[in-house]
Amino acid sequence: MRANNMKSNQIGMLAGAFAIALLCAGCFGGKMSMLAGHGGEVVGVAGRSFVEPTPYGMTKVERGYLHMGLDKQDSLWGLPTPVKDVSVDGFWMDETEVTNAKYKQFVDYVKDSILRVRLADPAYGGDESYMITEDRYGEPVTPRINWRKPLPRKPTEDEQRAIESLYVTNPVTGEKLLDYRQLNYKYEIYDYTSAALRRNRLNPAERTLNTDVTIDPDEVVMISKDTAYIDDEGRIVRETINRPLSGPWDFLHTYIVNVYPDTTCWVNDFKNADNELYLRNYFSNPAYNDYPVVGVTWEQANAFCAWRTDYLLKGLGGEARYIQRYRLPTEAEWEYAARGKAGTEFPWENKDVKSGDGCFFANFKPDRGNYTKDGNLITSRVGIYAANSNGLFDMAGNVAEWTSTVYVESGLEMMNDLNPQLVYRADKDDPYRLKRKSVRGGSWKDPESFIRSAWRSWEYQNQPRCYIGFRCVRSLAHSTSSKQKKNK
């Protein structure tokens, strides 16, 4: 064994010497040198540029400038509203709001993943081919779902029990329904921003650049970490853990979210109204596939973004490292995109809400109680009104849209003027008022003043509404130069 080790060391030394010889040959001339012909000048490292393809269903919003907020006094007491000049980088944005059809794909993914895990369970036949436990070299890996294994078309008795375990039967009507309580999606988000903060460096000596300060090597840095689990009764338990910084895993946040939209919002949002039709049909009936999904909380919208990112990365190769994750837009990004290239008050180019022919530019409530005046009663199919100059549809009306920004009244004054954003991960024990998130765009039930691009509204992050949906954005893989736009 010792002789073998000595032989291995000799081989390693020879390989290292050969590598050094190649490096020297590259440095001091010859055909192998990358710098030959440049007289020893530094010319930089060459590399193949990455051209990011246009994501499906998205349009690019070029970087630019925004005069953010309402210029006119627009409050009950005539108080001035805050405004701010900000600049935002370019990003991809969904051309339309996320539809029922797209969100159903998310729900089906979660349902099918649960079913595959269940089919691999010995209690339901134990077909291990539904899980991957080894890599292609035969080495054990953390078990994961084998999506190449198709679900059974002619299920056996055990497989049928697994399928039926995802459904419940209404004891009164006998109707078999999907058990939405089981449709939980687990995802993880690494907080690169917190990990990059100097005060959070693992090496205490790197936590300050001030040479007048003596570093205490035993200083304890406390980290707040979100985590979640399913208890013995099948309930999602979310916890925010405060603990001493111990390693990079402390910046990894874990979430478990029930993904099925709350279809009861149609009756809970409108008291003394008969909206049972929408409760039973709006999400399930294919006739509404091209309508915006509603009844989705801010937490569910974030889960959709995480799933969409994971779904994309599985189909990419080595260049996946350049692709940014899907997310909700910031308030500034949303308003900048909605105003269009001319920075107008509405997504269209004039101050009227309808054309000279009397055709409305958006789905909203034109008159008191007259929801049908614009041709719609509730939501409308996405994209039936003209797009704004950024190529985005329904940036006013139809459904209001979640943003990633926490809502505070003085939000604009607190924001930076470069890629502004306000983030607060509310602990479950925080006061409810700290769980408000900014909502933009107004909806089918809102009057004209609420569908202006600068109008700010909010909702609690766990509150589903039949008039709030969302769309995703994705930062560009690299910031390209473009002619700066001035929006006023």
N, C-alpha and C positions, 0 to 999 in steps of 0.2 A: 504493500500500500504506500509505503514511504517512497519507494523508487518511482511509483506511478506519479506521486505528487511532484517529485523533483523533475520528472519528465514533462509534466504539465506546465510547471513553472518555466522550464527552459523554452517550451513552445511559445508560452505567453510572452517571454522576453524577446524572442525572435520576431514574433508578430508585431510587438510594440516598436522594435527597432526598424522594421520594414515600414511601418506607418510613419515614423519620424523621417525616414529617408524620403518617402513620397512627399511629405510636407515640405522638406527642405528643397527638394527638386522643384516643387511648385513655387517656392519663395525666391529661388536664386536663378531662375531662368529655365530654358528648355521648352519643349513643346507642351509640357504639362502645366505651365504657368498660366493662371487666369489673368495675370497682370502684364504679360509680355507686350512690349510695344508701347507701354504707358510711362516708361521712364521711372518706374517705381512710385508713381503717384497713386493715391487712394482713389479708386473709382467706384467702390461700392460692390455689394454682392448682388449678382444677377438672380432673377427668379421669375417663374411664370406667373403672370398676373391672373387674378381670379375674377371672372366675369359672372356676376350674380344673375341667374335667370329670374324673370318676372314670376313671382309666386302666383299660383292659380287664383283667379278671382280678385286680385289686388291691383292697385295702381300706385305708381310712385308719386309721392308728394315731395317736391324739391325743397331743399332747405331755404330759409328766408326769415323775414322780419315781420313782426305782428304788433300792432297797437292793441293790446289785449284789454278787454273790459268794455263797459258802457260809458260813452262820453257824456251822455245826457243824464241829468238827475232823474232817477226812476224808482223812487221808493215812496212809501206812504207819506213820510214826513218831509219829502223834498231834500233829503240828505244826499250829499255827493257820493257817487259810487267810485270805488278805486279803479284806476286804470294803470297800465304799465306797458312800457316798450320792451319787448322780449325778442330773442332770436332762437330759432329751433333748427335742429339738424334735419336732414331728409329722412324719410321713412316710407315703408310700404303700408297701405291701408286697404282694408276690405272695401270693394266698390259698393257693396250693399251691407245692410245689417245681416247678422247671422240668421239664417232661416230655420224653420222647423226641420226641414230635410237635413240640413247640415248638423243640427243638434241631435237629431235622431241617430245619425251615424255614430256620434259620441255615446249615446245611450246604448245602442246596439253593441258597440265595442265593449263597454263595461259588462253588459249582460252576457255576451259570448265568452268573455274572459273568465267570468265567474263559473259559467257552465263547463268550460274546459278544465278548470281546476277541480270542479266537482266530479267530472267524469274520470279524472285520475285518482280520485279518492277511493280507497278500498271499500268504503261503505256503499259506493255506487258502481261497483264492478272493477275499479282499480286499473283502468287502462293507462299505463304509464307513458304510452306514446303521445299523450296530450301534453306532456311536460318534457322539457329539455333539462337533463341533469349532467350531461357531459359535453365538452366542446368537441371539435372535429378531430382532436388528437386523443380523445378518450379520457381527458382529465376532468375530474368533477368540477362542476360550476354551481353557483347558486341556482336552484330550480326556477325556471321561467317557462312561460306558456309557449307551446309549439303551435304557432299560427298556421303552419303548413299542413297540419293535420285537420282535415275537414270534419265538420260535425256530422253525426250519423243521420242518413236519410231514412233508414229503416231501423229505428232504435230497438235494442233488446229490452228486456224487462227492466234490467238495472239502469240502462241509459234513459229509459222513459221516466223512471223515478227521479233521475237527476234533472231532467227537463222540467218535470212537474214541480220539483222543489222550488222553482223560481216563480211560481204562481200561487195565488190565493183564490179562494172561492167566496163570493159574497154569500153569507148564510141566509140572506133574505131572498135575493133574486136568483141565486145559483150561478151568477155570471162569473166566469174565470178571468181574473185580472192579473197582470204582471205585478209582482210584489215589489213596489218601488223602494221599499225600505232596505232591500238587499243591494241596491245599485250604488255601491260606494266606490269611489275612485281614490286611490292613494297616489300622491305624487310628492316629489321633493324639489325644492328650489335652493340653490346655493346663493348666499348673499355675498356677492363679490364686493359690493360697496363697503359693507361692514368689515370684511376680511382685509380690505385695502387700507382702512384707517390706520394711521400710525399708532394710535393709542392701543390698537388691538394686535400689534405685532407679537409673535410668539417669543421672540428674543427681546428681553426687556431693554437692552442697550439700544435698540432701534426705535424706541417709542418717543424719543425726542431728539432733535438736532441741536438743541441748545447746550453748548459745551460748558456753560456755567452751572448746569443742573447735574447733581449727582444721582445716578441711576440706582434705585434700590432693586437688586436682582430678585428679591423675594416679594416684590409688589404684586398684589392680587388684582387681576382685571376681571370684572364680572361681565358675563355674557348672557343675553336674553335669547333663548332658543325656543321656537315653536315646535311642538310635537303632538302626535295624536295616536289613538289606538281604539280598537273595538272592545268593549267590555263583555262580560259573560252573558249579558242580556241583549247583545247585538247593537248596543247604542254607541255612537261615535263620541269619544271623550277627547276633547282638545285641552292641552295644557301648555302654558308658557313657563319654561324652566329658567330660573336665574341661577347660574353656577359659575365658578371660577373658570377662566379660559384655560383649556387643556390641550387643544389641538385644532386642526382645520375642520374637523367634523362638527365643531361647535357652531359653524356658520351654515350648516345644512339644516333647513327647516322642513319638517314633514307635516303634510296635511292629508286629511281624509274627508272627502266631501260626498254627500249624497247628491247624485247628478240629475235625478228626475225633476223636471220643472213642476212647480206647484200650479196645477190646473185649477185649483179651487180659488185662485186669485180673482177669477172672473165674477165670483159671487161675493167674495170677501171685500173686494174693492168698491163694489156698488151695492149698498144696502137698499132694501125694498125695490129690487129690480129682478126681472126674470132673465138671467143669463145662463141658465143651465145648458143651453145648446152649446155655448162656447166651452163650458166646463168639460163636456163629454167629447167634443169634436175637434176643438181648435188645434190641439197637438197631435191627436191620433189620426184624424181624417186626412188622407192624402190630398184632398182638395185644398188644404191649407199649407201644403209643403213649401210653397214659395212665399209664404208670409213670414214676417219676423218672429222668431221665438220670443215668448214672454213668460213671465212667471219664473224667471231665472234670477237668482240672487247675485250679488257681486262676487260672493265666494264661489258660486257655481261657474260664473263667467271666467274667473281665474283658473278654475280646474279645466275648463274647456281649452283655454290657451295652453296650459301645460300639456294636456293630451295631444293637442294639435302639433305642438313642437316635437313631442316624442314620436308621433306618427310620421312626421316629416323626416326626422333624423334616421329612422329605420330604413328609409329608402335612399339615403345618400351614402357616398363613399368617404374617401379620406378628406374631402373638402368640407365635410360637415362642420369642422371646427370654425369655419368662417361665418356660418349661418347664425344669425341672431334668433333668439326665441320669440315666439308669438306672445303678445301681452295685450293688456288694455291700454288705450292711448292715455297720455297725460291730458290734463285740462288744456294746457297750452297747445299741444299737438292737435287736439280735437278742434278747438276754435280756429286755429290757423288753417286746418284743412277745410273746415266748413265755410269760412269766409271766401275761399277761392283766391285766384291770382290777383284780383283787384281789391281784396280786403273789404268786401261790402257787408252791409248790416245783415242781410239774408244771404243764403247760398246763391241766389240769383243776382242779377246785376241792377235791379232797380228796387225802390222802396215799397212798391206795391206787392200784394200777395197773389195777384191774378193778372192775367194778360188783358189786353184790350178787348179780346173776344170773350172775356168772362171766365176763362179757364184758370183754375187755381194752380199754383206752382208746387203745392205740397198738400199732404193729408193732415188737416188739423180741424179745429172747431171754429168755423168762421163767425157764427152767430151764437147767441146764448141758447143752448139746447138744440140747435139745428146741426147735428152731426153730419147730416146727409147733404148739406149744401155743396160740399166739395166732391160729391159723388161717392163717398164712402160712409159707412156707419161706424165701423171699428177700424182695425188696421187694414192696410191694403197690401197687395203684392209688392214686393220690393222692386224698385227700378222702373215703375210705371210713369214716374215723373222724370223730367229731364235732369241730367247730371249737372253738377256745378262745373266750373272751369278746371277743377282738379280731377274731373272724371268720377266724382263720388255722387251716389244717389241717396236721397232721403236723409240728407244732413239736417233737414228741418222737418219736424212732424213725423208721422207714422208711429214710431216708438222713440221715446227718450233713450239715451244710451249711457251706460256705465263708463266712467273713466277710472284710472288707477289712483287718482289724487284724493287725498283725505280732504273733507270739506271743513273749512273754518271761514268765518265771515271775513276776516282780514287776509284771506288766502293770497290775493294778488300782491299785497304789500309785503308779505313774508317770502314770496318766491324770488329766486335768483332771476337775473335777466338773460341767462344762457341755459337753454334746455330746462326751463323751470319745472320743478316737481316738488310736491309735499307728500311724504310717505309716513304713515303711522300704522304699525302692526298692533292692532288693539288686542290686549289680553282679554280673555273671557271674563275676568273679574273687573275690567275697566268700566267706568260709567258708560251708559248706553250712548250718551252724546258724543263720545269719542269714537263711535263706530259709524259715523256718517261719511259717505263717499259722494263725490261730486257726480252729478248727472247732467247731461247736456242735450240740447236739441229740441226739447218739447215733444209732444206726442199727439196722437189722433184726438185726444180729449182736451187739448190745451188751446187757449185763445191765441190770437196773433202775436201778442207781446212776448209769449213764452217760447216761441219757436225761433227767435232771433239767435244768431250765432254766439253772441256774447252773454246771453242770459244764463245765470248760474242757478242751479237747483241742487238738491241732495236727497238721498235716501239712506236708510240704515243698511249696512252691508249684508245683513241676513234677512232682509225684507223683500219678498217677491212681489211684483206688481204686474198687472195685465197691460200696462202701458210703458214698461221699461224693458229694453233689450240691450244689445251690445254689438260691437264689431271689433275686430282684432287689428293690431298694427304689428309691424316688425321693423326694427331699426335696420338701416342699410348695412351690408357687410363692410362697406367702407364709405367714407364721406367724400363724394365727388364734388369737384368745383362746378359751380353753375352761377349764372347771373343772378345776383341777389334781387329779391322781390321786395318792394316796399308796400306794406299793407297798412292802410289807414282807415 
